[in-house]
Amino acid sequence: MPPTMNTPPPSLHSRLIGYARLSTEEQSIDTQIDELRAAGCHRIHQEQEPGSTGSRPVLARLLRDLDPGDVLVVVRLDRLAQSVRHLLEVIEDLDKRSVHFRSLHDPIDTSTPHGKLSVQVLEAVARLERSLLAERTKAGMKAAKARGRLAGNPGLRQHRPDAIRAVSDARDRAYLNELTSSAQAWLPTVRHLRPQHSWEDVVRILNRKGLDWTVERLRRAVHRMVRERLAEPELIQRSPRRPPEDRLMKVVAGIAISEPHLSLRGIAAQLEQMQERPPRGGRKWQPSSVRALLDDARRLGLVRSRVAGS
């Protein structure tokens, strides 16, 4: 999906925040730091490990902590992203959060019309790459079939351990890259709700936002982020046991925590969309029923923020 490119231009008070990453060919990132400081970056985050496995914990934390109006600055595009697709995913996520992106050695600055056009060109290039790759793959399979050869990896067909390990490592890197590039869409909600709420309740709230998670997939994803030190260990702790009648209270509390600006009527509408039945039966939720469940949640310490009136 291409970036929406609807963020306002940075103000004079925008924070320029730099990111420097050591590559496998470099001995030091001092040159990157000097250029970022010269560009006006008041804070520079440094990734000292080359990150050959795809794990970039400093970048993951930086992307999570950026605020609206901030400008993320890198020296070159390859310091930020591992592919054109990864770059576009990061820029799209920043744009949704009103954060700009700038590359000093490339014509990319999402606060300017020219920079936005460059991103659109990159998006077109990414589509072309995917199309060409698909065509080459089909042509290769057709040619191999015409010559009587089987398509695919010969090492895998021969069950060679090195080939199996290489494919497994590639899949693992791709999985971690997918998690880190999409984390901003789901990890903040997990941080709000875990471990006080069950995995089932967290999945229901995430999917209500238009995502597509299962309990096992989310649990696996969070465990992996914790192993990579990209998420806090307490997220995978066991949630406290509560009586079955407390389930609705936990669901209401979860909605209030993940969307604190919703009114009582807004929470009621969300419960109806989730096809939750009110405690007294029927299908229609009343603000008073939501308020009662929120009051119970506050007494138990599950919710501290106040919800707007009905």
C-alpha positions as CSV (number, residue, x, y, z in Angstrom):
1,M,0.0,0.0,0.0
2,P,1.5,3.4,-0.9
3,P,2.0,6.0,1.7
4,T,-0.9,8.4,2.1
5,M,1.5,11.4,2.2
6,N,-1.0,13.6,4.1
7,T,1.2,14.7,7.0
8,P,1.7,18.5,7.5
9,P,5.2,19.9,6.8
10,P,7.5,20.1,9.8
11,S,7.4,23.2,11.9
12,L,10.3,25.3,13.0
13,H,10.2,23.4,16.3
14,S,10.2,19.9,14.7
15,R,12.8,17.6,16.2
16,L,15.4,16.2,13.8
17,I,16.3,12.8,15.1
18,G,19.1,10.9,13.4
19,Y,19.7,7.2,13.0
20,A,23.1,5.7,12.2
21,R,23.8,2.1,11.6
22,L,27.1,0.3,11.2
23,S,27.3,-1.8,8.0
24,T,29.4,-4.9,7.5
25,E,31.9,-2.9,5.4
26,E,32.3,-0.1,7.8
27,Q,34.6,0.1,10.8
28,S,33.0,3.1,12.4
29,I,29.8,5.2,12.1
30,D,31.6,8.4,13.0
31,T,31.2,9.8,9.5
32,Q,27.4,9.2,9.6
33,I,27.2,10.9,13.0
34,D,29.1,13.9,11.8
35,E,26.8,14.4,8.8
36,L,23.7,14.0,10.9
37,R,24.9,16.5,13.4
38,A,25.7,18.9,10.6
39,A,22.1,18.5,9.3
40,G,20.8,19.7,12.7
41,C,19.9,16.4,14.4
42,H,19.7,17.1,18.1
43,R,19.7,13.4,19.0
44,I,21.3,10.5,17.2
45,H,20.5,6.8,17.8
46,Q,23.3,4.5,17.0
47,E,23.0,0.8,15.9
48,Q,26.5,-0.5,16.5
49,E,25.9,-4.0,15.4
50,P,25.7,-4.6,11.6
51,G,22.4,-6.5,12.0
52,S,23.2,-9.3,9.5
53,T,20.3,-11.3,11.1
54,G,17.8,-8.6,10.4
55,S,17.5,-7.7,14.1
56,R,17.8,-3.9,14.7
57,P,16.6,-3.3,18.3
58,V,17.8,0.4,18.4
59,L,15.7,1.2,15.2
60,A,12.7,-0.7,16.5
61,R,12.7,1.4,19.8
62,L,13.3,4.6,17.8
63,L,10.4,4.0,15.5
64,R,8.2,3.3,18.5
65,D,9.1,6.4,20.4
66,L,8.9,9.0,17.6
67,D,6.2,11.7,18.1
68,P,4.0,13.6,15.6
69,G,6.0,16.3,14.0
70,D,9.4,14.6,14.4
71,V,11.7,14.1,11.4
72,L,13.6,10.9,11.2
73,V,16.9,11.5,9.4
74,V,19.4,9.0,7.9
75,V,22.5,9.6,5.8
76,R,21.5,7.1,3.1
77,L,18.4,4.9,2.5
78,D,20.3,1.7,3.0
79,R,21.0,2.7,6.6
80,L,17.3,2.5,7.4
81,A,15.8,-0.2,5.3
82,Q,16.8,-3.7,4.0
83,S,14.7,-3.4,0.8
84,V,12.5,-1.0,-1.1
85,R,9.4,-2.8,0.3
86,H,10.7,-2.4,3.8
87,L,11.5,1.2,3.2
88,L,8.0,1.9,1.9
89,E,6.4,0.1,4.9
90,V,8.4,2.2,7.4
91,I,7.6,5.5,5.5
92,E,3.9,4.6,5.4
93,D,3.8,3.9,9.1
94,L,5.6,7.2,9.9
95,D,3.2,9.1,7.7
96,K,0.2,7.7,9.5
97,R,1.7,9.0,12.7
98,S,2.5,12.5,11.3
99,V,6.3,11.8,11.4
100,H,8.5,12.8,8.4
101,F,11.4,11.1,6.9
102,R,14.6,12.5,5.3
103,S,17.6,10.9,3.7
104,L,20.6,13.3,3.3
105,H,22.1,11.6,0.2
106,D,18.9,10.7,-1.5
107,P,16.0,12.9,-2.9
108,I,13.7,11.7,-0.1
109,D,12.1,14.2,2.2
110,T,8.4,13.5,2.9
111,S,7.9,17.0,4.1
112,T,8.4,18.4,0.6
113,P,6.4,17.8,-2.6
114,H,9.5,16.7,-4.4
115,G,10.4,14.2,-1.7
116,K,6.8,12.8,-1.8
117,L,7.1,12.3,-5.5
118,S,10.3,10.4,-5.0
119,V,8.5,8.0,-2.6
120,Q,5.8,7.5,-5.2
121,V,8.5,6.6,-7.8
122,L,10.0,4.1,-5.3
123,E,6.6,2.6,-4.8
124,A,6.2,2.1,-8.6
125,V,9.7,0.6,-8.7
126,A,8.7,-1.9,-6.0
127,R,5.6,-2.9,-8.0
128,L,7.8,-3.3,-11.1
129,E,10.3,-5.5,-9.2
130,R,7.6,-7.8,-7.9
131,S,6.1,-8.1,-11.4
132,L,9.5,-8.8,-13.0
133,L,10.3,-11.4,-10.3
134,A,7.1,-13.2,-10.8
135,E,7.6,-13.2,-14.6
136,R,11.2,-14.5,-14.2
137,T,10.1,-17.2,-11.8
138,K,7.3,-18.4,-14.2
139,A,9.7,-18.3,-17.1
140,G,12.4,-20.3,-15.2
141,M,9.9,-22.9,-14.2
142,K,8.5,-23.2,-17.7
143,A,12.1,-23.6,-19.1
144,A,13.0,-26.2,-16.5
145,K,9.9,-28.2,-17.3
146,A,10.7,-28.1,-21.0
147,R,14.1,-29.5,-20.3
148,G,12.7,-32.2,-18.1
149,R,14.1,-30.8,-14.9
150,L,12.2,-30.3,-11.7
151,A,11.7,-26.7,-10.5
152,G,12.9,-25.6,-7.1
153,N,16.0,-26.0,-4.9
154,P,18.0,-29.2,-5.8
155,G,19.5,-29.2,-2.3
156,L,16.1,-29.4,-0.7
157,R,15.0,-32.2,-3.0
158,Q,18.2,-34.0,-1.9
159,H,17.5,-33.2,1.7
160,R,20.9,-31.7,2.2
161,P,21.3,-30.3,5.7
162,D,23.0,-27.1,4.5
163,A,20.3,-26.3,2.0
164,I,17.6,-27.0,4.6
165,R,19.3,-24.8,7.1
166,A,19.8,-21.9,4.6
167,V,16.1,-21.9,3.7
168,S,15.1,-22.1,7.4
169,D,17.4,-19.1,8.2
170,A,16.1,-17.1,5.3
171,R,12.5,-17.7,6.4
172,D,13.4,-16.8,10.0
173,R,15.0,-13.5,8.9
174,A,12.0,-12.7,6.7
175,Y,9.6,-13.4,9.7
176,L,11.6,-11.1,12.0
177,N,11.7,-8.3,9.4
178,E,7.9,-8.6,9.0
179,L,7.4,-8.4,12.8
180,T,9.6,-5.3,13.2
181,S,8.2,-3.5,10.2
182,S,4.6,-4.0,11.4
183,A,5.1,-3.7,15.1
184,Q,3.8,-0.2,15.4
185,A,0.4,-1.4,14.3
186,W,-0.1,-4.0,17.0
187,L,2.7,-3.9,19.7
188,P,1.5,-0.7,21.5
189,T,-1.9,-2.3,22.1
190,V,-0.2,-5.4,23.4
191,R,1.9,-3.3,25.7
192,H,-1.3,-1.6,27.0
193,L,-3.1,-4.8,27.7
194,R,-0.6,-7.5,28.6
195,P,-0.3,-9.3,31.0
196,Q,-3.4,-8.0,32.8
197,H,-5.6,-9.3,29.9
198,S,-5.6,-12.7,28.3
199,W,-4.2,-13.4,24.9
200,E,-7.8,-14.0,23.7
201,D,-9.0,-10.6,24.7
202,V,-6.0,-8.9,23.2
203,V,-6.6,-10.7,19.9
204,R,-10.2,-9.7,19.9
205,I,-9.3,-6.0,20.4
206,L,-6.6,-6.1,17.7
207,N,-8.8,-7.7,15.2
208,R,-11.6,-5.1,15.9
209,K,-9.1,-2.6,14.6
210,G,-8.9,-4.4,11.3
211,L,-5.9,-6.6,11.9
212,D,-5.8,-10.4,11.5
213,W,-4.4,-12.2,14.4
214,T,-4.9,-15.6,16.1
215,V,-3.9,-16.3,19.7
216,E,-1.1,-18.6,18.7
217,R,0.3,-16.2,16.0
218,L,0.3,-13.3,18.4
219,R,1.8,-15.3,21.3
220,R,4.6,-16.5,18.9
221,A,5.2,-12.9,17.6
222,V,5.4,-11.4,21.1
223,H,7.7,-14.2,22.4
224,R,10.0,-13.6,19.4
225,M,10.1,-9.8,20.0
226,V,11.0,-10.5,23.6
227,R,13.8,-12.9,22.6
228,E,15.2,-10.2,20.3
229,R,14.9,-7.7,23.1
230,L,12.5,-5.6,21.1
231,A,9.7,-6.0,23.7
232,E,9.5,-6.3,27.5
233,P,9.6,-9.7,29.1
234,E,6.6,-9.0,31.3
235,L,4.3,-9.1,28.2
236,I,4.6,-12.9,28.1
237,Q,3.9,-13.4,31.8
238,R,0.8,-15.4,32.7
239,S,-2.3,-13.2,33.0
240,P,-4.1,-13.3,36.4
241,R,-6.9,-15.8,36.8
242,R,-10.3,-14.2,37.2
243,P,-13.8,-15.6,37.6
244,P,-15.7,-16.3,34.3
245,E,-18.2,-13.4,35.0
246,D,-15.3,-11.0,34.9
247,R,-14.7,-11.6,31.2
248,L,-17.0,-8.8,30.0
249,M,-15.3,-6.4,32.4
250,K,-11.9,-7.3,31.0
251,V,-13.1,-6.8,27.4
252,V,-14.6,-3.3,28.3
253,A,-11.4,-2.4,30.2
254,G,-9.3,-3.5,27.2
255,I,-11.3,-1.3,24.8
256,A,-11.0,1.7,27.2
257,I,-7.2,1.2,27.6
258,S,-6.5,0.8,23.8
259,E,-8.8,3.7,22.8
260,P,-9.0,6.1,25.9
261,H,-10.9,8.8,24.0
262,L,-14.0,6.7,23.3
263,S,-17.1,7.7,25.1
264,L,-19.4,5.3,26.9
265,R,-21.6,5.1,23.8
266,G,-18.5,4.5,21.7
267,I,-17.5,1.6,23.8
268,A,-21.1,0.3,23.7
269,A,-21.0,0.4,19.9
270,Q,-17.7,-1.5,19.8
271,L,-19.1,-4.2,22.0
272,E,-22.1,-4.6,19.7
273,Q,-19.8,-4.9,16.7
274,M,-17.9,-7.6,18.6
275,Q,-21.3,-9.3,19.2
276,E,-20.9,-9.3,22.9
277,R,-24.1,-9.7,24.9
278,P,-24.9,-7.3,27.7
279,P,-24.9,-8.8,31.3
280,R,-28.7,-8.6,31.4
281,G,-29.2,-10.2,28.0
282,G,-30.4,-8.8,24.7
283,R,-28.1,-7.3,22.1
284,K,-28.2,-3.6,22.7
285,W,-25.6,-2.1,25.1
286,Q,-26.5,0.9,27.2
287,P,-23.9,3.4,28.5
288,S,-25.0,2.6,32.1
289,S,-23.9,-1.0,31.6
290,V,-20.6,0.0,30.2
291,R,-20.1,2.4,33.1
292,A,-20.8,-0.3,35.7
293,L,-18.2,-2.6,34.1
294,L,-15.7,0.2,33.9
295,D,-16.3,1.0,37.6
296,D,-15.5,-2.6,38.5
297,A,-12.4,-2.5,36.4
298,R,-11.2,0.7,38.1
299,R,-11.7,-0.9,41.6
300,L,-9.5,-3.8,40.5
301,G,-6.9,-1.4,39.1
302,L,-7.3,-2.5,35.5
303,V,-8.3,1.0,34.3
304,R,-7.1,4.3,35.6
305,S,-8.1,6.8,32.9
306,R,-11.5,8.4,32.8
307,V,-13.8,7.8,29.9
308,A,-15.8,10.6,28.3
309,G,-19.5,10.9,29.1
310,S,-22.2,9.2,27.1
